[in-house]
Amino acid sequence: MKKTTILFLLILISHFLNAQASYEPTKENLEARQWFQEAKFGMFIHWGLYSILGDGEWVMTNQNIHIKRYELLSDFFNPIEFNAAELVKLAKDAGMKYITITTKHHDGFAMYDSKVSDYNIVKATPYGKDIFRALEQECKKQGIKLFAYYSQLDWHHPDYYPRGYTGKGVGRLESGDWDKYIKYQNAQIKELAENYDIAGFWFDGFWDILKEKGRTPETRKAGEIRWNLEKTYRMIHAVKPHLLIGNNHHLDPFDGEDFQMFEKDLPGKSTTGFGSASISKLPLETCQTINHSWGFNLQDGKHKSTKELIHYVINAAGRNGNFLLNVGPMPNGKIQQEHIDRLKAIGSWLQDNGETIYNTKGGVIEPTDNYVSTQKNNTIYLHVLNSELNQVHIDKFKEKIKKITLYKNKKKLMYKLKKQNLYISIPAEDQNEINTIIEITLK
């Protein structure tokens, strides 16, 4: 390699490092981060042409469906049962504070009225309506915030080249202009930021170009440069500084991002194989499915129990994060009844116990498999997840206690604190099947 080439690459890398390091969130952005951190619970919606096939959101690449064949789906995508008011109300009844929906997934089809591409729900389907606009209007009416999921990965666009590790069998030509694709992507992102009243962006697909090369510092930097994250993030914050940016790249956050997400993992856990990103100081979010699929899957009937899902709400909050729980609407726009039932049950639990979740932070007591804690000022809410535990032992407890009671009825509990070892007794008649909440008031 020539010396001039090496020098150019060093200058390029230095430019990106210095440019991103200059990002400083505005007052409006910091206020939005604070709201997000206190919201704790949101609805994720994966919905698009793929729903018609009932085999999840990756069906295009999993079944190697050629682009021209896949495009036929738009001719009969007509979700006449979609009701934005009912969907937003369902989220609100479940205790959710925001909705994040796929405006464009990996298949490249836009679920809003894009002026950049006619490959969208308004121009390419018999339905002909902007469901994202309908959700925007209903969210404003019902006091719910709206986020736009946007896939950077695109199996449909001809200029998404060089290819990543997915979408190799869908009939794309082995050519393309990456710079043109980035311009296309940023144009769609900008129109979403400018034309819709949203709270932020949830990006996905960055990882498509990294998997085969591994997640080394070198590939991280190469990915940042290839996607030109600095330009995209600056554009968003220039349009509306308060907009929050998160990116599901499974890496430590890049400058310009405002929250950090963990896919199908609690912060601090590493069970999915997506990497073990460290926990940043940004607001945190974990996302999970009700069954095993993000998009509608006709044969996936393995639904998590209400207890499991409530425990996920609690575990996320106890680790200082939000829980984004997914539903995948059916092709007609309706939500599966099994999912509706679980969402309403979670909402009922939050009606009774939401004080211990909303507007809290992760408590001073380290989370374990048996319990986690949330905290609000001088009050610690200890959520005992093991319903058979009649005594809780917490070591390294350095706080001064004023009293310990049950949350539900303020009944005083017996406890002992010795050499920073705290023991709390839970009478059998006070143990709750889902979780027992103990309120520890500090001096």
C-alpha positions, 0 to 999 in steps of 0.5 A, a space after each residue: 500500500 502506498 504511503 499516500 494511501 495510508 496517510 489518507 486513511 489515517 486522516 479519514 479515521 481521525 476526521 470521523 473520531 473528532 467529528 463524532 466526539 464533538 456531539 453534545 446533547 441539547 437541553 431538549 435532548 437531555 429532557 427527552 432522555 430523562 422522560 425516556 428513562 422514566 417511561 419504563 415500558 413500551 410497545 414494539 410493532 413489527 408489521 409489513 408485507 412479510 406478515 402476509 406469509 405468516 413466517 416472520 419478518 425474515 421470510 424474504 431471505 429465509 425462503 430466498 424469495 426473489 425481489 420481483 416475486 416478493 413485490 407481488 405481496 404489495 398487490 394484496 396487502 390490505 389490512 382493513 381491520 387495522 384500527 389505530 385508536 384501538 391499537 394505541 388504547 391497547 398499548 395504553 391499557 397495558 401501561 405502555 408509555 410509547 410505541 416503536 413501529 417498523 417504518 421500514 424493515 429489511 425487506 425495504 418496504 415503507 409502512 408510511 407515505 414516503 416521497 423518496 420511494 413509491 415502494 410504500 403502503 400508500 402507493 403500492 397497496 390497495 389499502 392506500 393509507 398511511 398507517 404511521 400517520 394514523 398512529 401519530 395522530 392517535 398517539 398524540 390524542 392518547 398521550 403516547 409517544 411514537 418512535 420510528 424503527 428504520 432498517 439500515 439494511 435493505 434487501 430490496 434496494 439495488 444500490 445496497 452493495 457491497 452485500 452483507 451476510 443476509 439477503 444473498 438469495 433474493 436476486 439482487 445484481 452483484 453491483 450497486 453504488 453504496 453512496 447512492 444508497 446512503 443518500 436514499 436512506 438519509 432522505 427517508 430518515 429525514 422525511 420521517 424526522 421532518 414530517 411526523 411528530 415522533 420521539 426518535 429513531 430505533 435503527 437496525 441492520 448495521 450488523 449485516 456488514 460485520 458478522 462474517 468479519 467479527 466485532 473487532 475494534 477495526 470492524 467497528 470503526 469500518 462499520 461506522 465509516 461505511 454507514 457514516 453514522 456521524 452524518 446521519 445522526 447530525 442530520 437528525 439532531 439538526 432537524 429536531 434536537 430532541 429526537 432520541 437515537 438508538 441503534 441495534 448494532 450490538 456494540 458499545 454506543 457510538 457518539 450521537 446515540 441517545 439510548 442503548 438497546 439490548 435485543 432479547 437480553 437484559 442489560 448486563 446479560 449476554 445470552 443471545 450471541 449478539 455480543 456483550 456490549 458494556 452498559 453505558 451511562 445512556 438510558 437503557 432499553 431491552 426488547 423481547 417478543 411475546 412468543 418467539 417471533 417479531 413478525 406474525 408467525 402462524 405456527 409460533 404458538 409458544 407464548 410467554 406467560 403473563 408472569 414471565 412478561 411481568 418479570 421481564 418488566 420488573 427485571 428491566 426496571 431493576 437494571 435501570 432499563 425500559 422494556 419494549 415488548 413486541 407484537 406482530 399484527 396479522 396481515 389484516 391489522 389485528 393483534 392475536 388474542 393471546 397477545 391482547 390477553 397478556 398485555 391487558 394482564 400486564 396493564 392490570 398488574 401495573 395499575 396496582 404496582 406501577 409506582 414501583 416501576 415508573 419514574 424509578 431507577 435501578 435500586 442499590 440492591 444488586 439484582 439476582 435471580 431471586 429478586 431485583 430492586 427499583 428505587 425512588 428517592 429514599 424508597 427501595 422497592 424490592 421485588 421478590 421474584 421467587 414466590 417460594 422464598 420466605 426469607 431474603 438475604 441481601 449482603 453488602 447492604 450499607 444503607 440506614 433503614 427507617 422501616 420495612 413493610 409490604 408494599 401492598 398493605 404497608 404491613 411491617 416485616 421482621 428484619 435483621 441487619 448485621 455486618 451489612 447482611 440484611 435478612 427480611 422475613 416474608 410470612 407465607 400468607 403474604 407471598 405473592 404468586 407473581 412477585 412479592 414487593 417489599 418497601 424499604 424506607 431509608 433514613 
